Every structure is written in structure tokens, then in C-alpha cells.
Amino acid sequence: MYVISQIAGWIATFLRAGGMLAKKPINIKLLVSGGNLGWLISGVFTSNIPLIVSNGLCLVIMIVELLRTRKNSKKQ
């Protein structure tokens, strides 16, 4: 379990870093969401409640934003 949490944490780190370097808003949201998911998984495997809650909340917010963006782009 420890190894899985470490792998998820490293993947999350690189995804979040990629989100900071991305230019398009959709790419930023997707990369940061992937990072949030990775940290959420890491938190589950290490039983770190603050990590789970904070990244779960951020992931839900990003998913809502992605769905809003998709809905608005279909209207245009």
C-alpha cells in the first residue's frame, strides 16, 4: 500500500506541475484534476483525512467547472 501511495503522489505532483505550465484553461483543469485524483488516492492509502477531504473537494469543484465549460461550449 505504501508503494502505491507514493506512486500516486508522484504522479499527482507531475500532473499538478503540468497544470501550472499549461496554457489552455481546459488543459489546466484536466491536469490539475488528475493531480487532485492522485493526491486523493495517496490520501486513501495512507489514511490521511485532510488530504482526502481537500483533494476530494477540489476534484468535485473542477469536475463541475469542466461540465460547465463543456455545456457552455455546446451552446455556442
C-alpha positions in Angstrom: 0.0 0.0 0.0 2.8 2.4 0.8 4.4 2.0 -2.6 1.0 2.6 -4.3 0.5 5.8 -2.3 4.0 7.0 -3.2 3.5 6.3 -6.9 0.1 8.1 -6.8 1.7 11.1 -5.0 4.5 11.4 -7.6 2.1 11.2 -10.5 -0.1 13.8 -8.8 2.9 16.0 -8.4 3.8 15.9 -12.1 0.2 16.4 -13.2 -0.2 19.5 -11.0 3.2 20.8 -12.2 2.0 20.2 -15.8 -1.2 22.2 -14.9 0.9 25.1 -13.9 2.8 25.1 -17.2 -0.3 24.5 -19.4 -1.7 27.4 -21.4 -5.2 26.4 -22.3 -7.8 26.6 -19.5 -9.2 23.1 -20.3 -5.7 21.6 -20.1 -5.0 23.3 -16.8 -8.3 21.9 -15.4 -7.7 18.4 -16.7 -4.1 18.2 -15.4 -5.0 19.7 -12.0 -8.0 17.4 -11.7 -5.7 14.4 -12.4 -3.3 15.7 -9.7 -6.2 16.0 -7.3 -7.2 12.5 -8.0 -3.7 11.2 -7.5 -3.4 13.0 -4.1 -6.8 11.7 -3.2 -5.7 8.1 -3.9 -2.5 8.7 -1.9 -4.6 10.0 1.0 -6.8 6.9 0.9 -3.8 4.6 1.0 -2.2 6.5 3.9 -5.5 7.2 5.8 -4.7 10.9 5.6 -8.2 12.5 6.1 -7.2 16.2 5.4 -5.5 15.0 2.1 -8.6 13.1 1.1 -11.1 15.9 2.0 -9.1 18.7 0.5 -8.4 17.0 -2.8 -11.9 15.4 -3.0 -13.4 18.8 -2.6 -11.1 20.3 -5.2 -11.8 17.4 -7.6 -15.6 17.9 -7.3 -15.2 21.6 -8.0 -13.0 21.0 -11.0 -15.4 18.4 -12.4 -18.3 20.9 -12.0 -16.2 23.5 -13.8 -15.4 21.1 -16.6 -19.0 20.2 -17.1 -20.0 23.9 -17.1 -17.3 24.6 -19.7 -18.5 21.7 -21.8 -22.1 22.8 -21.5 -21.3 26.4 -22.5 -19.2 25.4 -25.4 -22.1 23.3 -26.8 -24.4 26.3 -26.7 -22.1 28.4 -28.9 
